[in-house]
Amino acid sequence: MRFASLVFLALFAQDSEVAPTSKLTSVALPAGALRALDPKNIAETSALLKLFYPESPVSASIEILIWAGDYGGAKGVTLREAVSKGVRKAGYEYQDAPSERKIEGRDISLCSAKSAARRVRGVWISNADGALLVWDEEPAAAAVGVSTCGNILYTPPKGWTVQTAEDTVTLIPNDLIGNEKLFVLLLPGREYHGKLDAEANELWLEACKLFAVEGKPWASEKTDVYRSFKGWDYFHFGTTVRQKDANLFLDVYFIHVGDRLERVAILTNWVNQPYQETPAQSPKYYNLLQDFVYGLQFKNQPDPRLPKPGLKGDGIVGVWVGMSLGTSGYTGRAEWKGYHVAFYDNGMALYTAQLPVRAFETMNPYVSREQSRRWWGTWSMDNGRGVLKMLYGEIPIVVDGANIVLTTNKTDHRFARLDDVDGTRWDGTYALHEYQGKIPAISFTPDGKFSDDGAVKILEHNLYKTYGIGHANGEGTYEVKNWTLLLHYLDGREYSMAYLGLVAKKGETKPSSINLTFNHDELKRR
């Protein structure tokens, strides 16, 4: 996108006026502010809002403010802080956070200002050419299905029972099996000015006391506190606890948001002994629980408007595969592995030898990053060169013709882009190796139908014995989208698995074999 490097010159060349105050928020602006007046440039620059806030339209109240001069680095931060101070002084709740997405390698910050009368969202670009703030009043939208518990805003999972007390909410799934027990509890919050890492043990013991259970003390000398993609800090700890003669499993998320401490607990029992399993590990609930916790909103902190990450776009956006030196989790030594790297159009990147179980189309990259932080990073490119920033270091990127080269362990590794597989159709039956005296197989038809005869049970790689999506055979429709095979059963079940198209190419309706899932399981044509 050739935009950021031209925006200041284009705006300065057109009509503008001195802007001592903002017409949108009525707050005083730092000295030197100009307001763009040319309708054409205003319309073109509104693309920034459409890019970073794709789910809501740009309103007629858009305002574009420019500051001439060098606002790179710390100077840009100082300018944004000055605007922030003025907005807060005017009675708004104001948030300003860097975006994971860059434009031409330039840092982008997203901001929001909320008052009783209106809510404003905006985009900052600042560099050596100048500083630009594009903002407008966010169109009002009713929050469908959102409930409250004190400071917490939440959306109950579909089909769950919600029990409310004076300061606590309990959510229970209605489709538990046998002796499964699962409770999600939104616990009373309070004002909090402490530090999560320093007070982890006390917070945990306090939660155990609230549940009247005996729990192990916080054993770690160091507590890892993370900042979620929504801007709040948290840590969570789960372990076996005892209540009278029963062994339960308690997992608590401790969230420091603004000046408050909020807590979300997941309480389950152990099932299917002697296996160490809890219903929270069930394929029905695991991803749903993760989405619920990380999707929480809070009254005292505006929810950021995050762009939906996509894998279709210009440059290196997409999914790539190659060989790379990685460290073995078993031996601790470097060894050659097949690696995947997915560059999202919002600047996020997934770099891992093993794909997440949740495939690309059904995976929420923001939530997946919370689950596996070492697999996720950010990327930027400029003139064919760039960098992939991971938790453990930076990996140089160089475009080499149709390929890219990543340099790890002082060694160059060539990666190839995966071909698009959207709309793939097959015609035939594909089987796995014999399992317990039976050949698991799945059949596909060119008109988008499938019939499962035990294959999904194996492909699911499910370790939870009580329930699996593929425990019962079935039929339905299928589609391939974003390197993901999606199965829609007629009885309402949904299952997805990775399909990278490495062996069977798009357009081959009768390939000799198909590789599916994060494990690259091979199914051979019968």
C-alpha positions as CSV (number, residue, x, y, z in Angstrom):
1,M,0.0,0.0,0.0
2,R,1.8,3.1,-1.2
3,F,0.1,5.6,1.1
4,A,1.9,6.6,4.2
5,S,4.9,8.2,2.4
6,L,2.6,10.4,0.3
7,V,-0.1,11.4,2.7
8,F,1.6,14.5,4.2
9,L,2.7,16.0,0.9
10,A,-0.7,15.4,-0.6
11,L,-2.5,17.1,2.3
12,F,-0.1,20.1,2.5
13,A,-0.5,20.7,-1.2
14,Q,-4.3,21.2,-0.7
15,D,-6.4,23.5,1.4
16,S,-6.0,23.5,5.1
17,E,-6.6,25.8,8.0
18,V,-5.0,26.5,11.4
19,A,-6.6,24.3,14.0
20,P,-6.3,25.5,17.6
21,T,-9.1,23.2,18.6
22,S,-10.6,20.0,17.3
23,K,-14.1,20.4,15.7
24,L,-14.8,16.8,16.5
25,T,-14.0,16.7,20.2
26,S,-13.8,20.5,21.0
27,V,-10.5,20.0,22.8
28,A,-7.4,22.3,22.5
29,L,-4.7,20.9,20.2
30,P,-0.9,21.2,20.4
31,A,0.6,24.2,18.6
32,G,1.1,23.8,14.8
33,A,-2.0,21.8,14.0
34,L,-3.6,22.2,10.6
35,R,-7.0,20.8,9.6
36,A,-7.4,19.4,6.1
37,L,-10.2,21.0,4.1
38,D,-10.0,19.5,0.6
39,P,-13.0,17.0,0.2
40,K,-11.0,14.8,-2.2
41,N,-8.1,14.4,0.2
42,I,-10.4,13.8,3.1
43,A,-12.2,11.1,1.2
44,E,-8.9,9.4,0.2
45,T,-7.4,9.6,3.7
46,S,-10.6,8.1,5.1
47,A,-9.2,4.8,3.7
48,L,-7.0,4.7,6.9
49,L,-10.1,4.4,9.0
50,K,-11.6,1.8,6.7
51,L,-8.4,-0.2,6.8
52,F,-8.1,-0.3,10.6
53,Y,-11.8,-0.3,11.5
54,P,-13.3,-2.5,8.7
55,E,-16.4,-3.5,10.6
56,S,-18.0,-0.1,10.8
57,P,-18.5,2.7,8.2
58,V,-16.7,6.0,8.3
59,S,-19.0,8.7,9.6
60,A,-19.5,12.2,8.1
61,S,-17.7,13.7,11.2
62,I,-14.2,12.7,10.0
63,E,-11.5,15.2,10.9
64,I,-7.9,15.1,9.6
65,L,-5.2,16.9,11.6
66,I,-1.6,17.5,10.4
67,W,1.5,18.7,12.2
68,A,4.4,19.7,10.0
69,G,8.0,18.8,10.9
70,D,9.9,15.9,12.3
71,Y,7.7,13.8,14.5
72,G,9.6,10.6,14.4
73,G,10.4,8.4,17.4
74,A,10.1,10.2,20.8
75,K,8.8,13.4,19.2
76,G,5.7,11.6,17.9
77,V,5.1,10.0,21.3
78,T,5.3,13.5,22.9
79,L,2.7,14.9,20.5
80,R,0.3,12.0,21.0
81,E,0.6,12.4,24.8
82,A,-0.2,16.1,24.5
83,V,-3.4,15.3,22.5
84,S,-4.2,12.6,25.0
85,K,-3.9,15.1,27.9
86,G,-6.2,17.5,26.3
87,V,-8.8,14.9,25.4
88,R,-8.8,13.6,29.0
89,K,-9.1,17.1,30.4
90,A,-12.2,17.5,28.4
91,G,-13.8,14.5,30.2
92,Y,-13.2,11.7,27.7
93,E,-11.8,8.3,28.6
94,Y,-8.8,8.1,26.2
95,Q,-6.8,5.1,25.0
96,D,-3.8,5.1,22.7
97,A,-1.9,1.9,21.7
98,P,0.5,0.9,18.9
99,S,-1.0,-1.2,16.2
100,E,0.6,-4.5,15.2
101,R,0.1,-3.5,11.6
102,K,2.5,-1.2,9.9
103,I,2.3,0.7,6.6
104,E,5.5,0.7,4.6
105,G,7.3,-0.1,7.8
106,R,6.0,2.9,9.6
107,D,4.5,2.7,13.1
108,I,0.8,3.1,13.4
109,S,-1.1,3.9,16.7
110,L,-4.8,3.5,17.2
111,C,-6.7,5.7,19.6
112,S,-10.2,6.0,21.0
113,A,-12.0,8.6,23.1
114,K,-15.2,7.9,24.9
115,S,-17.6,10.2,26.8
116,A,-21.3,9.9,27.8
117,A,-22.2,11.7,24.6
118,R,-20.0,10.2,21.9
119,R,-17.2,7.7,21.1
120,V,-14.4,8.7,18.7
121,R,-11.8,6.3,17.1
122,G,-8.7,7.3,15.2
123,V,-5.4,6.4,13.5
124,W,-2.0,8.1,14.1
125,I,0.9,8.1,11.7
126,S,4.0,10.0,12.8
127,N,7.5,10.1,11.2
128,A,10.2,12.4,10.0
129,D,7.7,13.9,7.4
130,G,5.2,15.0,10.0
131,A,2.3,13.7,12.1
132,L,-1.2,12.8,11.0
133,L,-4.3,12.1,13.1
134,V,-7.4,10.8,11.3
135,W,-10.4,10.3,13.5
136,D,-14.2,10.3,13.4
137,E,-17.2,9.7,15.6
138,E,-17.8,6.0,15.7
139,P,-21.4,5.1,14.5
140,A,-23.5,4.0,17.4
141,A,-24.2,0.2,17.5
142,A,-26.3,-1.7,20.0
143,A,-24.3,-4.4,21.7
144,V,-26.3,-7.6,20.9
145,G,-26.4,-10.2,23.7
146,V,-24.0,-8.4,25.9
147,S,-24.6,-8.8,29.7
148,T,-22.9,-7.2,32.7
149,C,-21.4,-8.4,36.0
150,G,-20.1,-5.4,37.9
151,N,-17.3,-3.9,35.7
152,I,-17.3,-6.9,33.3
153,L,-19.1,-7.0,30.0
154,Y,-19.6,-10.5,28.6
155,T,-21.6,-12.5,26.0
156,P,-22.9,-15.8,27.3
157,P,-22.1,-18.8,25.1
158,K,-25.0,-20.0,23.1
159,G,-27.0,-22.6,24.9
160,W,-25.5,-22.1,28.3
161,T,-27.4,-21.4,31.5
162,V,-26.6,-18.1,33.2
163,Q,-27.1,-17.9,37.0
164,T,-26.7,-14.4,38.5
165,A,-26.2,-13.5,42.2
166,E,-25.6,-10.1,43.7
167,D,-22.0,-9.8,42.5
168,T,-21.3,-13.1,40.8
169,V,-22.3,-14.8,37.5
170,T,-22.1,-18.5,37.0
171,L,-22.3,-20.0,33.4
172,I,-23.0,-23.7,32.9
173,P,-23.2,-25.6,29.5
174,N,-26.4,-27.5,28.9
175,D,-24.9,-30.4,27.0
176,L,-22.6,-31.9,29.7
177,I,-22.3,-35.7,29.4
178,G,-22.4,-38.3,32.3
179,N,-20.6,-37.0,35.3
180,E,-19.1,-33.9,33.7
181,K,-19.2,-30.8,35.7
182,L,-18.1,-27.4,34.4
183,F,-18.7,-23.9,35.8
184,V,-17.4,-20.6,34.6
185,L,-17.7,-17.9,37.3
186,L,-17.3,-14.2,37.0
187,L,-16.1,-13.3,40.5
188,P,-16.5,-10.0,42.4
189,G,-14.0,-7.4,41.3
190,R,-12.4,-4.6,43.4
191,E,-10.2,-1.5,43.2
192,Y,-6.6,-2.6,42.8
193,H,-3.3,-0.7,42.8
194,G,-1.0,-3.7,43.4
195,K,1.2,-5.7,41.1
196,L,0.1,-9.1,39.8
197,D,3.5,-10.6,39.6
198,A,4.4,-9.6,43.2
199,E,1.0,-10.7,44.7
200,A,0.3,-13.8,42.7
201,N,0.4,-16.2,45.6
202,E,-1.8,-14.1,47.8
203,L,-4.3,-13.6,45.0
204,W,-4.4,-17.4,44.3
205,L,-4.9,-18.3,48.0
206,E,-7.6,-15.6,48.2
207,A,-9.5,-17.3,45.3
208,C,-9.1,-20.7,47.0
209,K,-10.6,-19.3,50.2
210,L,-13.5,-17.9,48.2
211,F,-14.3,-21.4,46.8
212,A,-13.7,-23.0,50.2
213,V,-11.1,-25.4,48.6
214,E,-7.6,-26.4,49.6
215,G,-5.2,-25.4,46.9
216,K,-1.5,-25.6,46.5
217,P,0.4,-22.4,47.2
218,W,1.8,-20.5,44.2
219,A,5.1,-22.4,43.8
220,S,6.8,-20.3,41.1
221,E,9.3,-17.7,42.1
222,K,8.5,-15.8,39.0
223,T,4.9,-15.1,37.7
224,D,4.5,-14.4,34.0
225,V,2.2,-11.5,33.6
226,Y,1.0,-10.8,30.0
227,R,-0.7,-8.0,28.3
228,S,-3.6,-9.2,26.3
229,F,-4.4,-8.0,22.7
230,K,-7.1,-5.9,24.3
231,G,-4.6,-4.0,26.5
232,W,-5.3,-5.5,29.9
233,D,-2.7,-7.3,32.0
234,Y,-3.3,-10.8,33.4
235,F,-1.9,-14.1,34.7
236,H,-3.7,-17.3,35.2
237,F,-3.0,-20.4,37.3
238,G,-4.8,-23.8,37.4
239,T,-4.2,-26.8,39.5
240,T,-6.0,-29.6,41.4
241,V,-7.8,-28.4,44.5
242,R,-9.6,-30.4,47.2
243,Q,-13.1,-29.8,48.6
244,K,-14.0,-32.3,51.3
245,D,-13.5,-35.7,49.7
246,A,-13.6,-34.4,46.1
247,N,-10.7,-33.5,43.8
248,L,-11.6,-30.6,41.5
249,F,-9.6,-28.5,39.0
250,L,-9.6,-24.7,39.5
251,D,-8.2,-22.4,36.9
252,V,-8.4,-18.6,37.6
253,Y,-7.6,-15.6,35.4
254,F,-6.5,-12.6,37.4
255,I,-7.0,-9.4,35.3
256,H,-5.6,-6.0,36.1
257,V,-7.6,-3.5,34.0
258,G,-7.4,0.2,34.8
259,D,-7.5,0.6,38.5
260,R,-9.4,-2.7,39.1
261,L,-8.8,-6.4,39.7
262,E,-11.2,-8.7,37.9
263,R,-11.3,-12.5,38.2
264,V,-12.7,-15.3,36.0
265,A,-12.6,-18.8,37.3
266,I,-13.2,-22.2,35.5
267,L,-14.1,-24.9,37.9
268,T,-14.4,-28.5,36.7
269,N,-14.1,-32.1,38.0
270,W,-11.9,-35.0,37.0
271,V,-13.6,-37.5,34.7
272,N,-12.9,-40.9,33.0
273,Q,-10.5,-42.1,35.6
274,P,-7.7,-43.3,35.6
275,Y,-7.2,-40.7,32.8
276,Q,-6.4,-37.2,34.1
277,E,-9.0,-35.3,32.1
278,T,-11.4,-32.5,32.9
279,P,-14.4,-31.3,30.8
280,A,-12.5,-28.0,30.1
281,Q,-10.3,-30.2,27.7
282,S,-13.4,-31.3,25.8
283,P,-13.4,-30.3,22.1
284,K,-16.9,-28.9,22.8
285,Y,-15.6,-26.4,25.3
286,Y,-11.8,-25.8,25.1
287,N,-11.8,-23.2,22.3
288,L,-15.1,-21.7,23.4
289,L,-13.6,-21.1,26.9
290,Q,-10.6,-19.4,25.5
291,D,-12.7,-17.2,23.2
292,F,-14.9,-16.3,26.1
293,V,-12.1,-15.2,28.5
294,Y,-10.1,-13.3,26.0
295,G,-13.2,-11.7,24.5
296,L,-14.3,-10.1,27.8
297,Q,-14.8,-6.3,27.9
298,F,-14.7,-3.9,30.8
299,K,-16.7,-0.8,31.6
300,N,-13.6,1.1,32.8
301,Q,-11.6,0.5,29.6
302,P,-12.9,1.0,26.0
303,D,-12.6,-2.1,23.9
304,P,-10.1,-1.6,21.0
305,R,-11.4,-1.9,17.5
306,L,-9.0,-4.5,16.1
307,P,-8.8,-5.2,12.4
308,K,-9.7,-8.8,11.5
309,P,-6.4,-10.5,10.4
310,G,-6.4,-11.9,6.9
311,L,-4.1,-14.0,4.8
312,K,-4.9,-12.6,1.4
313,G,-3.1,-9.4,0.3
314,D,-0.1,-7.9,-1.3
315,G,3.6,-8.5,-0.8
316,I,4.4,-11.5,1.4
317,V,1.0,-11.8,3.0
318,G,0.0,-15.4,2.9
319,V,1.3,-18.8,4.1
320,W,4.8,-20.1,3.4
321,V,6.6,-23.4,4.0
322,G,10.2,-24.4,4.2
323,M,12.9,-26.1,6.2
324,S,14.6,-24.4,9.1
325,L,16.9,-25.2,12.0
326,G,14.9,-25.4,15.2
327,T,15.6,-26.5,18.8
328,S,14.2,-29.9,19.8
329,G,12.0,-29.9,22.8
330,Y,13.3,-33.3,23.7
331,T,17.1,-33.0,23.3
332,G,17.5,-29.2,23.4
333,R,19.7,-29.4,20.3
334,A,19.3,-27.7,16.9
335,E,17.7,-29.9,14.2
336,W,16.2,-29.5,10.8
337,K,12.4,-29.2,10.8
338,G,9.6,-28.3,8.4
339,Y,8.4,-24.9,9.3
340,H,5.3,-22.8,8.5
341,V,5.2,-19.0,8.5
342,A,1.9,-17.1,8.0
343,F,2.1,-13.4,7.4
344,Y,-1.2,-11.7,8.2
345,D,-2.3,-8.4,6.6
346,N,-2.5,-6.6,10.0
347,G,1.2,-7.2,10.7
348,M,0.8,-10.4,12.8
349,A,2.9,-13.5,12.0
350,L,2.8,-17.1,12.9
351,Y,6.1,-19.0,12.8
352,T,6.1,-22.6,14.0
353,A,7.2,-26.1,13.1
354,Q,3.7,-27.5,14.2
355,L,0.5,-25.8,13.1
356,P,-2.1,-25.0,15.7
357,V,-4.8,-27.6,16.0
358,R,-7.3,-24.9,15.2
359,A,-6.9,-24.4,11.5
360,F,-6.5,-21.0,9.8
361,E,-10.1,-20.3,8.8
362,T,-11.5,-21.0,12.3
363,M,-8.5,-19.7,14.3
364,N,-8.7,-16.3,16.0
365,P,-5.0,-15.2,15.7
366,Y,-5.4,-12.8,18.6
367,V,-6.5,-15.6,20.9
368,S,-4.1,-18.1,19.5
369,R,-1.3,-15.7,20.3
370,E,-2.4,-15.7,24.0
371,Q,-2.2,-19.5,24.0
372,S,1.2,-19.9,22.2
373,R,3.2,-16.7,22.5
374,R,6.5,-18.2,21.2
375,W,4.7,-19.0,18.0
376,W,3.6,-15.5,17.3
377,G,5.3,-12.2,16.3
378,T,5.1,-9.3,14.0
379,W,6.6,-8.5,10.6
380,S,7.5,-5.5,8.5
381,M,9.0,-5.1,5.0
382,D,10.6,-2.3,3.0
383,N,12.0,-2.7,-0.5
384,G,12.2,-6.5,-0.4
385,R,13.8,-6.7,3.0
386,G,12.3,-6.9,6.4
387,V,12.2,-8.5,9.8
388,L,10.1,-11.1,11.7
389,K,10.1,-10.1,15.4
390,M,9.5,-13.0,17.7
391,L,9.5,-13.3,21.4
392,Y,12.9,-14.8,21.4
393,G,14.6,-12.6,18.8
394,E,14.5,-11.0,15.3
395,I,14.6,-13.0,12.0
396,P,15.7,-11.2,8.9
397,I,13.5,-11.6,5.8
398,V,14.7,-11.2,2.2
399,V,12.5,-11.6,-0.9
400,D,14.3,-13.8,-3.5
401,G,12.3,-14.0,-6.6
402,A,9.1,-16.0,-5.9
403,N,10.6,-17.2,-2.6
404,I,11.6,-15.6,0.7
405,V,14.7,-16.3,2.8
406,L,14.6,-16.4,6.6
407,T,17.9,-16.3,8.5
408,T,17.9,-18.2,11.8
409,N,20.9,-19.6,13.6
410,K,23.1,-17.7,11.1
411,T,21.8,-19.9,8.4
412,D,19.6,-19.0,5.4
413,H,16.4,-20.9,4.9
414,R,14.3,-20.7,1.7
415,F,10.5,-20.7,2.0
416,A,8.0,-21.2,-0.8
417,R,4.5,-19.6,-0.9
418,L,1.5,-22.0,-0.7
419,D,-0.8,-21.9,-3.6
420,D,-4.4,-20.8,-3.0
421,V,-6.7,-23.8,-2.4
422,D,-10.0,-22.1,-1.9
423,G,-12.9,-23.9,-3.5
424,T,-11.1,-27.3,-3.8
425,R,-13.3,-30.3,-4.6
426,W,-12.5,-34.0,-4.5
427,D,-14.2,-37.1,-5.9
428,G,-13.6,-40.3,-4.2
429,T,-12.9,-42.2,-0.9
430,Y,-9.7,-41.6,1.1
431,A,-8.5,-43.9,3.9
432,L,-6.1,-44.1,6.8
433,H,-4.2,-47.1,8.1
434,E,-6.1,-49.8,9.8
435,Y,-7.2,-49.0,13.4
436,Q,-8.7,-51.5,15.8
437,G,-9.6,-53.9,13.0
438,K,-11.2,-51.2,10.8
439,I,-10.1,-49.0,7.9
440,P,-11.1,-45.4,8.8
441,A,-12.2,-43.5,5.6
442,I,-14.0,-40.4,4.4
443,S,-15.7,-39.9,1.0
444,F,-16.0,-36.6,-0.9
445,T,-18.2,-35.7,-3.9
446,P,-17.5,-33.0,-6.5
447,D,-20.8,-31.2,-5.5
448,G,-19.4,-30.5,-2.0
449,K,-20.8,-33.4,0.1
450,F,-18.9,-35.8,2.4
451,S,-19.5,-39.0,4.3
452,D,-17.3,-39.9,7.3
453,D,-16.7,-43.5,8.2
454,G,-14.3,-43.2,11.2
455,A,-11.7,-41.0,9.6
456,V,-12.5,-37.8,11.6
457,K,-12.2,-39.7,14.9
458,I,-8.5,-40.4,14.0
459,L,-7.8,-37.0,12.3
460,E,-9.1,-35.2,15.4
461,H,-6.2,-36.5,17.5
462,N,-8.5,-36.0,20.5
463,L,-7.1,-37.0,23.9
464,Y,-10.4,-36.4,25.8
465,K,-12.0,-39.9,26.1
466,T,-15.5,-38.8,27.1
467,Y,-16.4,-36.9,23.9
468,G,-15.0,-36.2,20.5
469,I,-16.5,-34.5,17.5
470,G,-15.7,-37.5,15.3
471,H,-16.8,-40.2,17.8
472,A,-19.9,-40.7,15.7
473,N,-19.9,-41.2,11.9
474,G,-21.9,-38.7,9.8
475,E,-22.3,-36.9,6.6
476,G,-22.8,-33.3,5.5
477,T,-21.2,-30.7,3.3
478,Y,-17.6,-29.6,3.0
479,E,-15.7,-26.5,1.8
480,V,-12.0,-25.5,1.5
481,K,-11.1,-22.0,2.5
482,N,-7.9,-20.4,3.8
483,W,-5.9,-23.6,3.7
484,T,-8.6,-25.2,5.9
485,L,-11.0,-28.1,5.3
486,L,-14.4,-27.4,7.0
487,L,-16.9,-30.2,7.6
488,H,-20.5,-29.2,8.3
489,Y,-22.4,-32.2,9.6
490,L,-26.1,-32.5,8.9
491,D,-26.6,-33.0,12.7
492,G,-25.0,-29.6,13.5
493,R,-21.5,-30.7,14.3
494,E,-18.7,-28.6,12.9
495,Y,-15.1,-29.7,12.4
496,S,-12.1,-28.0,10.7
497,M,-8.6,-29.2,9.9
498,A,-5.6,-27.8,8.0
499,Y,-5.2,-28.6,4.3
500,L,-2.2,-26.9,2.8
501,G,-2.4,-28.4,-0.7
502,L,1.3,-29.6,-0.6
503,V,0.6,-32.9,-2.4
504,A,-2.9,-32.8,-3.9
505,K,-3.1,-29.5,-5.8
506,K,-6.2,-27.4,-6.4
507,G,-8.0,-28.7,-9.5
508,E,-7.0,-32.4,-8.9
509,T,-10.3,-33.9,-8.1
510,K,-8.9,-37.5,-7.8
511,P,-5.4,-37.2,-6.3
512,S,-3.7,-40.4,-5.1
513,S,-3.5,-39.0,-1.6
514,I,-4.5,-36.0,0.6
515,N,-2.7,-34.6,3.6
516,L,-4.9,-33.2,6.3
517,T,-4.6,-31.7,9.9
518,F,-1.8,-30.0,11.8
519,N,-0.1,-33.4,11.8
520,H,-0.1,-33.7,8.0
521,D,-1.9,-37.1,8.2
522,E,-1.9,-38.9,4.8
523,L,-5.1,-40.4,3.5
524,K,-4.8,-42.6,0.4
525,R,-7.3,-43.0,-2.4
526,R,-9.2,-46.3,-2.4
